[in-house]
Amino acid sequence: MDGRNRYNPGMRAHVYVTLKTTVLDAQGQTIANALRRLHHPQVESVRQGKYFVLTLADSLTGDAAKAEVERIANEVLTNPVIEEYTYRLEE
């Protein structure tokens, strides 16, 4: 990692991808069942997903950064038929 990235990482996008609520989440159900067997009855359900951190170029800010993250999430990070995403940007 170069010094610029270590001390000034620039803007980062945190992208969270999950299955749509209408899609059966078999892995989430398996985890929920395991938690119940391990005496965690307070957990009613589990939905699993993926988490990505994108470090954006310093030149990408504001609406352009939002548009780029949304394009990447739609085209690369998710299967729009079964998944949805949320994201947050931090400087």
N, CA and C atoms as a LAMMPS dump frame, in Angstrom:
ITEM: TIMESTEP
0
ITEM: NUMBER OF ATOMS
273
ITEM: BOX BOUNDS ff ff ff
-5.0000000000000000e+02 5.0000000000000000e+02
-5.0000000000000000e+02 5.0000000000000000e+02
-5.0000000000000000e+02 5.0000000000000000e+02
ITEM: ATOMS id mol type element x y z
1 1 1 N 0.845 -1.162 0
2 1 2 C 0 0 0
3 1 3 C 0.9 1.236 0
4 2 1 N 0.59 2.212 -0.857
5 2 2 C 1.415 3.414 -0.882
6 2 3 C 1.038 4.343 0.273
7 3 1 N 1.886 5.324 0.558
8 3 2 C 1.668 6.219 1.681
9 3 3 C 0.369 6.99 1.594
10 4 1 N -0.021 7.382 0.377
11 4 2 C -1.253 8.154 0.213
12 4 3 C -2.457 7.347 0.698
13 5 1 N -2.525 6.077 0.344
14 5 2 C -3.657 5.254 0.755
15 5 3 C -3.638 4.938 2.242
16 6 1 N -2.453 4.81 2.807
17 6 2 C -2.365 4.487 4.225
18 6 3 C -2.825 5.654 5.092
19 7 1 N -2.401 6.88 4.76
20 7 2 C -2.681 8.026 5.611
21 7 3 C -3.876 8.85 5.15
22 8 1 N -4.279 8.721 3.905
23 8 2 C -5.429 9.436 3.381
24 8 3 C -6.18 8.509 2.43
25 9 1 N -7.004 7.638 2.971
26 9 2 C -7.613 6.619 2.137
27 9 3 C -8.653 7.147 1.154
28 10 1 N -9.031 8.42 1.229
29 10 2 C -10.043 8.948 0.333
30 10 3 C -11.428 8.497 0.745
31 11 1 N -12.376 8.689 -0.153
32 11 2 C -13.751 8.318 0.141
33 11 3 C -13.909 6.802 0.029
34 12 1 N -14.687 6.254 0.934
35 12 2 C -14.981 4.824 0.909
36 12 3 C -16.482 4.626 0.817
37 13 1 N -16.848 3.592 0.093
38 13 2 C -18.247 3.19 0.003
39 13 3 C -18.386 1.846 0.688
40 14 1 N -19.33 1.745 1.59
41 14 2 C -19.647 0.494 2.281
42 14 3 C -20.946 -0.012 1.664
43 15 1 N -20.873 -1.148 0.976
44 15 2 C -22.023 -1.683 0.253
45 15 3 C -22.463 -2.98 0.924
46 16 1 N -23.749 -3.039 1.256
47 16 2 C -24.338 -4.207 1.916
48 16 3 C -25.33 -4.849 0.94
49 17 1 N -25.11 -6.106 0.611
50 17 2 C -25.958 -6.832 -0.337
51 17 3 C -26.68 -7.944 0.42
52 18 1 N -27.996 -7.996 0.264
53 18 2 C -28.792 -9.044 0.906
54 18 3 C -29.788 -9.604 -0.098
55 19 1 N -30.284 -10.78 0.206
56 19 2 C -31.348 -11.346 -0.61
57 19 3 C -32.612 -10.524 -0.407
58 20 1 N -33.402 -10.389 -1.451
59 20 2 C -34.691 -9.716 -1.318
60 20 3 C -35.533 -10.483 -0.311
61 21 1 N -36.416 -9.775 0.373
62 21 2 C -37.231 -10.423 1.405
63 21 3 C -38.136 -11.497 0.834
64 22 1 N -38.428 -11.44 -0.466
65 22 2 C -39.286 -12.447 -1.096
66 22 3 C -38.527 -13.716 -1.468
67 23 1 N -37.196 -13.702 -1.299
68 23 2 C -36.361 -14.852 -1.66
69 23 3 C -36.031 -15.656 -0.401
70 24 1 N -36.224 -16.963 -0.472
71 24 2 C -35.899 -17.836 0.65
72 24 3 C -34.404 -17.77 0.941
73 25 1 N -34.051 -17.541 2.185
74 25 2 C -32.649 -17.465 2.611
75 25 3 C -32.332 -18.736 3.402
76 26 1 N -31.962 -19.788 2.682
77 26 2 C -31.7 -21.084 3.318
78 26 3 C -30.543 -20.991 4.309
79 27 1 N -29.49 -20.267 3.95
80 27 2 C -28.352 -20.146 4.875
81 27 3 C -28.764 -19.389 6.135
82 28 1 N -29.55 -18.339 5.978
83 28 2 C -30.046 -17.605 7.138
84 28 3 C -30.896 -18.479 8.042
85 29 1 N -31.74 -19.323 7.445
86 29 2 C -32.564 -20.235 8.234
87 29 3 C -31.714 -21.247 8.991
88 30 1 N -30.67 -21.743 8.34
89 30 2 C -29.763 -22.695 8.987
90 30 3 C -29.078 -22.044 10.184
91 31 1 N -28.637 -20.824 10.015
92 31 2 C -27.989 -20.099 11.119
93 31 3 C -28.983 -19.861 12.248
94 32 1 N -30.2 -19.445 11.914
95 32 2 C -31.223 -19.214 12.938
96 32 3 C -31.513 -20.498 13.711
97 33 1 N -31.612 -21.617 13.018
98 33 2 C -31.85 -22.907 13.685
99 33 3 C -30.689 -23.265 14.61
100 34 1 N -29.477 -23.036 14.159
101 34 2 C -28.305 -23.321 14.997
102 34 3 C -28.307 -22.442 16.239
103 35 1 N -28.67 -21.185 16.083
104 35 2 C -28.718 -20.29 17.25
105 35 3 C -29.751 -20.763 18.267
106 36 1 N -30.898 -21.225 17.784
107 36 2 C -31.913 -21.751 18.714
108 36 3 C -31.386 -22.985 19.458
109 37 1 N -30.696 -23.869 18.722
110 37 2 C -30.124 -25.065 19.365
111 37 3 C -29.044 -24.689 20.382
112 38 1 N -28.387 -23.555 20.173
113 38 2 C -27.339 -23.095 21.089
114 38 3 C -27.897 -22.172 22.174
115 39 1 N -29.212 -22.236 22.363
116 39 2 C -29.893 -21.528 23.446
117 39 3 C -29.864 -20.006 23.271
118 40 1 N -30.16 -19.571 22.055
119 40 2 C -30.335 -18.145 21.763
120 40 3 C -31.731 -17.925 21.19
121 41 1 N -32.767 -18.193 21.987
122 41 2 C -34.135 -18.104 21.471
123 41 3 C -34.58 -16.673 21.166
124 42 1 N -33.832 -15.688 21.642
125 42 2 C -34.199 -14.3 21.397
126 42 3 C -33.977 -13.886 19.94
127 43 1 N -33.247 -14.67 19.159
128 43 2 C -33.041 -14.389 17.737
129 43 3 C -34.168 -15.067 16.967
130 44 1 N -35.042 -14.258 16.375
131 44 2 C -36.198 -14.804 15.68
132 44 3 C -35.897 -15.225 14.241
133 45 1 N -35.013 -14.485 13.568
134 45 2 C -34.669 -14.852 12.195
135 45 3 C -33.308 -14.263 11.837
136 46 1 N -32.724 -14.807 10.789
137 46 2 C -31.419 -14.349 10.303
138 46 3 C -31.497 -14.216 8.786
139 47 1 N -30.984 -13.126 8.26
140 47 2 C -30.814 -12.943 6.822
141 47 3 C -29.325 -12.735 6.595
142 48 1 N -28.728 -13.521 5.731
143 48 2 C -27.299 -13.387 5.477
144 48 3 C -27.086 -12.527 4.24
145 49 1 N -25.857 -12.038 4.087
146 49 2 C -25.558 -11.203 2.936
147 49 3 C -24.069 -11.061 2.723
148 50 1 N -23.721 -10.047 1.932
149 50 2 C -22.323 -9.769 1.609
150 50 3 C -22.031 -8.307 1.934
151 51 1 N -20.771 -8.025 2.243
152 51 2 C -20.34 -6.669 2.591
153 51 3 C -19.099 -6.339 1.785
154 52 1 N -19.094 -5.181 1.137
155 52 2 C -17.966 -4.742 0.33
156 52 3 C -17.53 -3.35 0.773
157 53 1 N -16.235 -3.099 0.757
158 53 2 C -15.698 -1.76 0.987
159 53 3 C -14.961 -1.352 -0.285
160 54 1 N -15.431 -0.276 -0.905
161 54 2 C -14.802 0.253 -2.112
162 54 3 C -14.079 1.541 -1.758
163 55 1 N -12.795 1.642 -2.057
164 55 2 C -12.058 2.889 -1.884
165 55 3 C -12.084 3.602 -3.227
166 56 1 N -12.645 4.8 -3.231
167 56 2 C -12.852 5.541 -4.465
168 56 3 C -11.716 6.527 -4.715
169 57 1 N -11.501 6.841 -5.977
170 57 2 C -10.482 7.818 -6.356
171 57 3 C -10.804 9.167 -5.725
172 58 1 N -9.765 9.907 -5.354
173 58 2 C -9.948 11.22 -4.733
174 58 3 C -10.783 12.154 -5.598
175 59 1 N -10.728 11.982 -6.918
176 59 2 C -11.447 12.863 -7.836
177 59 3 C -12.952 12.59 -7.861
178 60 1 N -13.381 11.492 -7.266
179 60 2 C -14.793 11.104 -7.292
180 60 3 C -15.469 11.582 -6.01
181 61 1 N -16.362 12.546 -6.12
182 61 2 C -17.039 13.102 -4.948
183 61 3 C -18.52 13.327 -5.234
184 62 1 N -19.263 13.569 -4.172
185 62 2 C -20.661 13.968 -4.287
186 62 3 C -21.533 13.042 -5.098
187 63 1 N -22.329 13.647 -5.983
188 63 2 C -23.272 12.879 -6.8
189 63 3 C -22.569 11.905 -7.735
190 64 1 N -21.37 12.272 -8.213
191 64 2 C -20.623 11.363 -9.101
192 64 3 C -20.225 10.091 -8.354
193 65 1 N -19.836 10.233 -7.092
194 65 2 C -19.473 9.065 -6.28
195 65 3 C -20.696 8.18 -6.062
196 66 1 N -21.821 8.795 -5.735
197 66 2 C -23.054 8.024 -5.536
198 66 3 C -23.436 7.268 -6.803
199 67 1 N -23.371 7.947 -7.931
200 67 2 C -23.732 7.313 -9.198
201 67 3 C -22.805 6.145 -9.523
202 68 1 N -21.514 6.31 -9.267
203 68 2 C -20.555 5.24 -9.556
204 68 3 C -20.792 4.028 -8.65
205 69 1 N -21.026 4.262 -7.371
206 69 2 C -21.277 3.156 -6.437
207 69 3 C -22.557 2.424 -6.827
208 70 1 N -23.596 3.165 -7.171
209 70 2 C -24.853 2.535 -7.572
210 70 3 C -24.668 1.722 -8.856
211 71 1 N -23.915 2.252 -9.804
212 71 2 C -23.655 1.513 -11.045
213 71 3 C -22.898 0.212 -10.761
214 72 1 N -21.862 0.303 -9.923
215 72 2 C -21.084 -0.892 -9.571
216 72 3 C -21.954 -1.909 -8.839
217 73 1 N -22.748 -1.436 -7.885
218 73 2 C -23.614 -2.342 -7.124
219 73 3 C -24.614 -3.039 -8.041
220 74 1 N -25.206 -2.292 -8.966
221 74 2 C -26.198 -2.868 -9.882
222 74 3 C -25.584 -3.818 -10.901
223 75 1 N -24.416 -3.469 -11.418
224 75 2 C -23.828 -4.234 -12.523
225 75 3 C -22.897 -5.361 -12.08
226 76 1 N -22.277 -5.228 -10.9
227 76 2 C -21.232 -6.183 -10.512
228 76 3 C -21.517 -6.897 -9.193
229 77 1 N -21.911 -6.169 -8.186
230 77 2 C -21.98 -6.729 -6.836
231 77 3 C -23.261 -7.496 -6.534
232 78 1 N -24.335 -7.231 -7.282
233 78 2 C -25.603 -7.888 -6.978
234 78 3 C -26.171 -8.607 -8.189
235 79 1 N -27.008 -9.565 -7.898
236 79 2 C -27.881 -10.169 -8.909
237 79 3 C -29.234 -9.513 -8.677
238 80 1 N -29.623 -8.538 -9.505
239 80 2 C -30.827 -7.753 -9.228
240 80 3 C -32.122 -8.556 -9.212
241 81 1 N -32.092 -9.776 -9.712
242 81 2 C -33.292 -10.607 -9.686
243 81 3 C -33.594 -11.061 -8.259
244 82 1 N -32.542 -11.372 -7.489
245 82 2 C -32.763 -11.931 -6.146
246 82 3 C -32.144 -11.11 -5.022
247 83 1 N -31.325 -10.108 -5.345
248 83 2 C -30.631 -9.355 -4.302
249 83 3 C -30.94 -7.863 -4.385
250 84 1 N -30.76 -7.219 -3.238
251 84 2 C -30.864 -5.767 -3.163
252 84 3 C -29.678 -5.251 -2.369
253 85 1 N -29.448 -3.955 -2.407
254 85 2 C -28.284 -3.405 -1.719
255 85 3 C -28.617 -2.067 -1.077
256 86 1 N -27.823 -1.745 -0.099
257 86 2 C -27.787 -0.406 0.48
258 86 3 C -26.316 -0.034 0.571
259 87 1 N -26.049 1.245 0.701
260 87 2 C -24.657 1.671 0.833
261 87 3 C -24.576 2.961 1.625
262 88 1 N -23.387 3.239 2.109
263 88 2 C -23.107 4.524 2.74
264 88 3 C -21.718 4.958 2.315
265 89 1 N -21.541 6.247 2.178
266 89 2 C -20.265 6.814 1.808
267 89 3 C -19.642 7.475 3.021
268 90 1 N -18.342 7.353 3.152
269 90 2 C -17.632 8.052 4.231
270 90 3 C -16.352 8.636 3.667
271 91 1 N -16.014 9.796 4.15
272 91 2 C -14.772 10.443 3.689
273 91 3 C -13.656 10.204 4.646
